[in-house]
Amino acid sequence: MKCPFCNKDEDHVLDSRVVRDGLAVRRRRECSACKKRFTTYEYVERIPLMIVKNDGQRESFDREKLISGIALACTKRPVSMATIEKIVSEIENEIADEYKLEIESKELGERVLIKLIDLDQVAYVRFASVYRRFQNINEFAQAMRNIDEVQRNQLSKQKVK
């Protein structure tokens, strides 16, 4: 591994940890030449996921774009970045488990909403307002009624068990 500071190929690993629910390995390294420390991550390479936009165009799935969209919805809410990254990892794993190579942006947005509704209702409505392109206050009100409906359905399912 080349040092990002001096470009020498002489380093040793100080620490290795499994991260992202076992999907990656974080390695803390130290350059033997300049003694500076740096971190690397190792991931299993996956087949790239394509997002089918509403207009039919396709683009590569961008994890960071999804994280930033959820983070924006969670602004000033009690939701940590670790929780947001966990949500994105869960969604990525669900899609990978289904062996999908493409997913419609609409389905991806719905998966995010399912995760947010239990996590933070304000973040849910914020994300839904952008994702579903709310045009007026009635659409906001409908989204809030949907929260109540989903919660009632979840309670019903719990009582049946």
Summary of the structure (lengths in Angstrom):
residues: 161
radius of gyration: 20.4
end to end distance: 52.9
largest distance: 64.4
contacts: 402
relative contact order: 0.10
helix: 48%
strand: 20%
